Amino acid sequence: MRVAETRNGVVEGGHDLSVAVFDTDGVILSSGDIDRPFYIRSSAKPFQAAVSQLNGADLDPLRLALAAASHQGFPVHIAMVEVMLDEAGLDSSDLGCPPSFPASSSARDLVIRAGFDQPSSLWHNCSGKHAAMLRACVANGWDLETYLDPGHPLQKSVAEMLAVVTARPGDPVGIDGCGAPVTTVTTEGLARAFHRLGNDPAFSDVFIAMHRYPGMTRGVGMVDDTVARWWNAVAKIGAIGCLGVALGDGVGIAVKSWDGTEPAIGVVLMETLRRIGLMTTAAEAAVADLANPPVLGGGQQVGRLEIMGGSP
């Protein structure tokens, strides 16, 4: 699909996206190049969390949701990461993610007002994922200093899991922003993986945790949180414009924005939900700003993002 960005009635720009909807019969709806590879980025987190849990991370639902999160760095997120580490005899110095300030500007203001002027690995949006990985390493006696090495037993298990759920090897392996290995995927493969997340009992703990605590997986009002609140679903966005959605006992959906524009993802996702008959009247009103994000001029709405003509 192509998303148009209009201003005062003029199409000012456009964004190309691919989308795939996957069910037990395979791809049932698609648009764009669904076989073009890209890095899965943080859309891998539900599966990384599942691997950590399978390998002894021993997380309750709230903390499992944080393990699958790109959290915003609010005090509740940070306190929970600290507890996850402390229970395993670890602390922030064991985290391999780079020092960062919180992703949310509001959370960043909180830590600055509290007198902190240096970034911390605890505040990195991936610290929950890393804490879960470290707990799995402790449970198995695996080396902690090399837990982000692609050859580490934990990372090999993650790569194997992703290869199974996406039905592709994931080469070439890259390094994500948080320092963890990241594999490639296609839009079709991502939809296939999220179909597994919503329908395979092996992932039910992760699905339930993310659905029950959607605010933990990113932030309130964002697409991940909104999808989980209005549908029996979970969603996980990844950097540079990718999104996976798992409908419980339903389809898997993947969206990729090829120029990395995040607002365009919500436009295509909501249109896709509408076209497959999953958009209710109540949900449509609630997600209006995701379905057609406003374009502002002088602080007032002067345009919007919208699907540019035609069917997928």
Protein Blocks (a to p, Z undefined) as FASTA:
>chain_A
ZZdddeehiafbdcddddddddfkopfbdedjfkbccdekjmlmmmmmmmmmmnonopaf
klmmmmmpccehiaklmmmmmmmmmmnopafklpmbdcdddfblklmmmmmmnopabdcf
klpmklmmmmmmmmmmmmnopafklmmgmkbmklmmmmmmmmmmnopghiacdddfkopa
cddddfklmmmmmmmmmmpmklmmmmmmmmmmmmlmmpghiaklmmmmmpccdddddeeh
iacdddehiaddddddfkopaklmmmmmmmmmmmnopacfklmmmmmmmmmccddeehia
fbdcddeehiZZ
